[in-house]
Structure formats: C-alpha cells, structure tokens
Amino acid sequence: MEYPFLRRARWVTDKFILLMLGVFPLFVGWRGYSAITESKFWFFAIATGAWALCAGTMLVCGLARGERYHIPVRPAHLMAGLFLAVSGVSACLSEYGAVTLIGSDRNDGFLTSVLYGLIFFGVSLLARPRRRYAWALGASAAVCCAIAVLQLFGLDPFWFYPEGTNYYDKYVVHSSAFLSTLGNVGMLAAYLCLPAGILPAYALLSEHKWDRALLLPGALAVVLLGLIDVDAGVVAAAGTVLIAVPVVIQRDRAAKIAGGVSGGLMGAGIITLWFWPGKSGLLYEMSQVLHGHLADEFGSHRGQIWKQGWELFLEKPWLGGGPGTTSLRFDIIWRNEALDRTVGVTNAHNAYLGYLINVGILGLAPYLAAIGCTFATWIKRRKHGAMYPALGTGFLCYLIQDFFGLSLPLTAPMLWVVWGLLESAEE
C-alpha cells in the first residue's frame, strides 16, 4: 500500500519530469536568441523550485500524518551529496564571495548546483523510468529538429533571430551560430545527445510496437548532429555506439561478440589516428593530441583555453576558485573583426576541467565517482526493461560530449533528470 501524500509527491514529480524533457527544451522566452540563456535558466529555476516545494511539502505533511518512508541511499547519492558539500565549502572560502552563489556570467554558481542536486535526489527517490518520458523527449526532439532544418534552409519561422537575419549571418552579424530552440549550436549538440542515445535504444528494445515510431526523432537527432558541424556531438555519438551497444544488447552471447567487435574497432581507431597522414581537420587534431601536441587553435581554440584552464586549476588545486567563477579568472580575449568588438573566454569548454577550476580536485573526484557508480548500476540493470538501458545510453552520450561542452543550465538540467531516473528504483 502506498501512502497518500507519497503518491501525490510522486504525481507532481512525474509532471515535473514531463515538463523538463518535453517543454523545457522548446522554451526560448520572449526575446529570441538575445536572451535565451536567461530565459531558460529562469524556467529551469522556477520549475525546479516550485516542484521541490510542492513535493517536499507533501512529504512533510505525510510525515505529520504518520507516513513513514523508506529512503534507499545508493553510492551515487553519497557521492553526489559529497560533491555538493565540497561545492558549498568552495563557495564559502572563495575570494569572490557572493558571486559564487549565482555565478559571474553563465548562471552556473552554487545555487544552480543545489538545484541540480534537488533534481537528482528528488527524481531518483520519487520517480520511476516510464514509457511516457521517452515520448516526451521524442516530441521535443522532433520539434527542435524540425525548427533547425527550417533554419538551415535560411528560414526563421518563429522570429528567433534579430529582424532581417538568419542562421547564415553567424559570426558576422551574430557573435555565435544559433540554431533551433537551444541557442548556440554547441548547446543544441549537447541536447541532441540525449534523444540520439535514448530514443533509438528504447524504440528497439521496447515491447510496444508503437514505440518504433521513436526511431524517427532519434534518427533526426543523429542526422542533425552531423549537419550542424559540432565535432563534440559527432565524437560523442561515435563513442556511444562503440561503448553502449554491447551493454544494451540483451543476449549475453551477442553482447560479448559486440563487445569484442567494439574493442577491436576502438583499437583499430587508435592505431589509425596514431598514423593519420592528414594535415588538418578533426582526425588530424586528435592524432596530434595522441602524440602529445595540443596546439592553441585545435578544437576551435579549445587547445588555448584548456592550457590556461589547467594553469588556473594548478593555482587553486584543492577547492578551486569557487562555483561559477571561471569567467573571472580567464584572461583570453579575442578580437572579432566582423562585429568590431572583443570577445572574452567565460567557460572552460570542458565540463570536467570546469569543475577542476571552480571546485578543485576535491569537488571533481566525488562527481566522477558518482558517474562511475551510475554506470555500474546501468550495466547491472541492462536487462531491466527498455528504459534503463536506453537512459544509460543517452547519459553516456551526453557525458562524452561534456568533455568538449559548456555544461550550462540550457541543457544540464535534463542530464540530471536522466541521471536521477537511472538511480531510481527498478522499472
């Protein structure tokens, strides 16, 4: 028998997940791309705060009425809690003071981490992976991809761009390349990693024949990852196929064969990269990194950013400079001749390096440990229904992308929803 107030808290959590997977990706605000970062942040913050308040109030009322809850604490919960605790200590000890609460530039301060934590703990304790979540993600992915395709044809059906401009004014009229409902194409690639990983896996594993329809938005997400020219998304998709396929295959013998094939392909890929003869492009840059050479211009100047980011980490290795303070510490400035202005670096362009800079090795270590615990759960539960293996595939794809990504509230809340579902009770 389920307690009444617990049931209501779970009902609210279910609607919150549908909102974050189905509506949040589509919300742009009322000023288009000019304010999309702020618009999405406040949508995420208000939605998360309202849900946490409602669900928490219901649980407290239940306790007052005599309901007694069993809270299963998993290793990932302990590590995530430690990550938040270290982030809090880093914020308290930071020389930047109250700036660490919201963040200096990208709304990625300590309070944002607290909201991520609320999502992770609340979803994992109150929700279960459900078929409807795959359909909510599929619906938002279909709309996002359709809008992006129209914009790639030079159209602007929802007036997201400044008047008289379109996608092809990128880096000339606009400071970046903006596409679909996620803004920057890098953030779009981060979002697409979730449906590109989750939807095909779920559609193929589900026992419901109508779920095969989710192959369409999943395929659209994969194709769009290739069209938008974001190397992080391409690398993430390729890496996910090699790693995830042996995990999601349900038959042990076939999974072992797939694991051997994937291992062989990865080995062959590394050898190919080592001897790659090209002189430019993504494969050339990856080959050079294998040989220990990271030029400043590699990865759209990520080489230069990562080098200085590593130096900033070494300045404050244990607790970092404080959550959300990256932009205050970088001093890389580029001149944009087309826009006749300078542009400063405000992000490490690598989520893990960003944590090293902001919360130090004491913060990154439990974060990586929590990820490791969840991957262990994913492998252990790979035969438990269709949603668990599918969620793990999307989770993996996003985290690979995060090695080159920005990790901002435009997409990160969805990662924490998926993460919470992976650590929830069985399907």
N, C-alpha and C positions, 0 to 999 in steps of 0.2 A: 504493500500500500504506500502510495506517495503522498506526502504531506501537502495540504492545500497551498500554503504560502510558497513552498518549494516549487510546486507545479507552476505557480504564477511567475516566479522568478525565472524559471526555465522558458516560459512562454515569451516573456519580454526579451530574454537573451536570444531566442530563436529569431525574433523580429529584428533585433539589432544586427545579427549576422546577415540576414537577408538585405538589410539596408546597406551594410558595408560592402558586400560583394556585388549587389545588384544596382544600387543607386549611387553610392559614393564615387565610383569610377566615372560616372556620367556627369557629375555636378561640376560646373565651371564657374558658377557665380553670375553676376550681372554686368561685369565689365570685361568679359572675354579673357584673352591671354594676359592682358595688362595687370590683372590682379588674381590670377588663378592660384598662385601659391597661398596667398592669404585666404582666399575663398575656401579652398579645400581644407586648409588647416582648421578653420573655424567650424566647418561642417563636421570634421572628424572630432574636434574637441568637444563641441556641444553635444553631438550624438553620443559620444562615449560617456561624457559626464552625466547626461540625462539617464542613459541606460544603467550606469553603475549606481546612481542614486536610487532609481526605481527598484532594481534587483536587490540592492543592499537593504533598502527599507523593508521589502517583502520578507527577506530572510530574518531581519531583526524582529519583525512582527511575528514571524513564525516561532522564533525562539521564545518570545514573550508568551506565546500561546502553548508552549510546551513541546514544540517540534525539536527533534534532536537530529542533527545532520552528521553523517559520516563523511569526512573530507579526506579523500585519498591523496596523500602527498607523494609525488613521484620525484625521482632525482632531478629531472628538468626543472621542477618547481623550486627546488632548493637552490639550484644554480642561478636561475633567473632572479630569485629573491636576493641572492648574494650580489649579482650584477647591479640591481637597483640600489642596494645598500652602499656599494662602493661608489656608484654614481652620486649618491647623496653626500657621501663624505667628500668626494672630489669637489662637488659644488660648494660645500661649506668652507673648504680650505682654499678655494680658488681666489686668486688676487682680483678676479673680475667681479666678485660679489654677486649682486642680484641679477646681473646679465646672464648668469648660468641657469636661471630659472626658465626663461623663455628661449634664450639663445640670442646671439648677437645679430644674426642675419637671416637664418633659414627656419626659424621656429623649431629648432631641434635641441632645446635645452632640457634640463632635468624634469620639468613638469611634463614634457612630451614623453619622456621615458616612463614616467609614472603612468601616463595614460596607456602606453603600450603594455605595461605590466598589468594594469587593470583588465585589458582585453585578454591577455594571455591567461591570467588566473581565472577570470570570470568565465570565459568561454570553455576552458578546459574542465572546470568544475560544474558548470551548469548546462552545457550543450552536449550534443552527440552528432557525429557526422551524419548528414541526411541528404537524400537524393535532391531535395529542393535547393540545396546550396550549390550543387553543380549546375542546376538550371538557372539560378540567379546569376552565377558567374558567366554562364554561356550567353545569357541575354545581354548583359552589359558588354561582353566581349564582341558580340555581333554588332551592336550599335557603334561601339568605339571603332571597330574595323571598317564599318560602312562609312562613317564620317571621314576617317583617314583616307579611304580610297577616293572619295569625292574631292577631298582637298589635294590629293596627288594629281588629280585632273585639273587643278587650278581653280576649283570652286570653293566657296565659303558659305555654305547653306545656312549656318547659324550665326554668322557675323562675329566669329571669334577673333579674327584679325582686325587691326585698325582699318578704318574705311579706305577702300581703294587698294588694298594689298592682299596678298595671298601667300601660300606656302613658299613659293619660289622667290620671295623677297627676303628669304632667310640670309642672315649675316650681312645684308646690305641695308635694308630698312629696319629689320628686327635684329636684336642682339644675339639671337639663337634661332634654331629651327623648331618651330612649334607645329604640332600635329594632333588631331583628334581632341579628346576631352581630358588629356593628361598634361598638355602643355609641351614642355621640352621633349624632343624625341627620345632622349635618354630615359626620361621618366615613363614615356609610353612603352619603351622596350622593357623596362622593369615590370610594368603591369602585365604586358603580354606574356611574360614568362610564366605567370600563374595559369591563365587559360591554356597556353600552349603545352603546359605539362599536365594539368589536371584533366582537362576535357577529353583528349584522345584516350588517355588511360582509363578514365571512368566509362566512356562510351563503349570501349572494347571489353571491359570486364563486367559490366552490368548485366544482370539477368533480364532487365526490361528492354524489350526490343525498341521502344520509342526513344530510349537513351542514345541509340545510334545516331540520332539527329544532332547530338552534341559534337559529333565529328566535324560538322561544318564550321561552327565558330572556332573550334580548336584548330582546324586546318587554316582558317583565315588568320588566326593569331600567328601561326608558324610562318605563313607566307609573308605577312606584314613585317615580321621580324627580319626577314631577308630583304624586303623592299626599302626599309627606312634607313639602311646604311648605318646601323649602330653595331659595331663589332662585338660589344658586350653581350647583346642579345643572341647573336649568331654563335658565339663561343658557348654561351650558356645552353642553348638548345642542343648543340652537338655533344657537349659534355653530359647533358642529362640523358640523351639517348644511350650513350655508352654505359653510363652508370646505372640508370634506373631500369632499363629493360630486363636485365637478369633478376632484379628484385620483384618487379610486378608480375612476371610470368608465374603462373600458379603451379604448374607441374614441375616437380623437383628436377627431373632429368633434363627437361627443356631449359630450366633455369640455369643448370650447371653448364650446359652447352653454350647458352647465350653468354654466360659469364666468361667462359673460355674465349669465345669469339670477341667479346668486348675487350678483354685483357689483351688479346693479340692485336686488335685494331689500335688500342692505345699505345702499345709498344711500337707498332709499326709507325704510328703517327709521330711519336717522339723521335724515332730514328730519322724519319723523313724531314722533320723540322731541323734536326741537327745538321743535315747535309743539304738543306734547302738552298738552291742556287740563285734565287731571285734577289733583287736589289731594292725592292720597295713593296709596300702592302702589308697586310696583317700577318701573313705567314712569315715574311722576312723579319718583321719586328719580333715575332715570337721566337724565331730561330736565333736572333741576336741575343735575346734575353736568356735563352738556354746557354749561350756561350758567355754569359756574364756581362753583356754590354747593354746598358739601358740608356739610350740617347734621350736628350731632353724632348725632342719632337715626337717620340714614339707615343702612340695612342692618343692623338690629338693633344700632345704636350703633357700627357699624364706622367711621362718619364720625369720631366722637370718638377711637376707637382709632388710626385712620390718621393723624389730625392729630398726636397725641402721638408716634406711631411715627416720623413724618417729623422731628419735633424731636429725637428720640433719635438718628436717623441723622446729622443735622447736627452733633450733639455729637462723634461719632467717625466721620467720613465715610469714611475710607480702609480701616480694618481692623475697624471695629465694636467692640462691647463684648466679643466672644468668643462662640464657639458655645454655644448653649443658655442664654444669659444674659438673654433677653428679659424673663422674669418678674421679674428682679431690678431692672429699670430702669423698668418701667411703674409709675405710681402711681395709676392709675384704680381706684377702689373703688366698688362699687355696693351698696346695701342691698336685700336680698331679704326683704320683709316676711313673705311666706308661710312661709319657712324660718327667719325670725328670726335672720338672720346676714348678714355682709357677704361679698361675692364680689369678688375682685381679678382684673384682667386679666393673663393669663400668656402671651398669644400675640398676634402682630400681626394675625391673621385675614387675612393676605395673605402667601403663601409668599415672594414676591419682596421685599416690604417687610421681612419677617422676616430674609431674608438681608442686606439692607442694614443692618439694625440690628445683626445679630450678626457678620457678616464684612465689612461695608463694601462700597463700590463695587468694590474690588479682588477681592472674592470673588464678588459678583453678576455682574460682567462676564464672566468665563470660564464661569460656569454658563449664562448666557443664550447665549453663543457656542456652547457645546456643544449646546444645544437647537436653535439655528439650523442647525448642521452636520447634526444628525439629521433635521431637517425637509427639508433639501436632499437627503439620502440617501433619505428617504421618497418625495419627488417623483420622484427619478431612478429608483427601483425600483418605481414604482407598477404596472408591468405584470409584475412578477416573482412569479407565483403569486398565491395568495389571502391568505396570512398577512401579507405585508409591508404591503399597503395597509390591511388590517384593523388590524394593530398600530398603524400610524401614526394611524388614526382614534381609537382608544382613548387613545393617548398625547396627542393634541391635546385631546380632551375633558377629560382629567384636568388638563392644564396650564391650560386656561381656568378650570376650577373652582378651581385653586390660587390664582387672583387674589383669591378670596374665602375660601380654605380655610385649614386649620390646619397642613397638611404635617407630620403626626406619624407615628411608626412603626406606627400601627394600619393604615395603608394605603400609605404611601410605599414600603415595600419592593417592593410589586407594581409600582409605577411604574418602579422601577429594573430589575426583571426585564424588563418590556416594553421599556424603553429599551435594555437590553443586547441583546435579540433584534433590535431594529431596526438595531443597529450590528454584527450578526454577519455571517458570510459568507453568500453567497447561498443561497436556499431550494433 
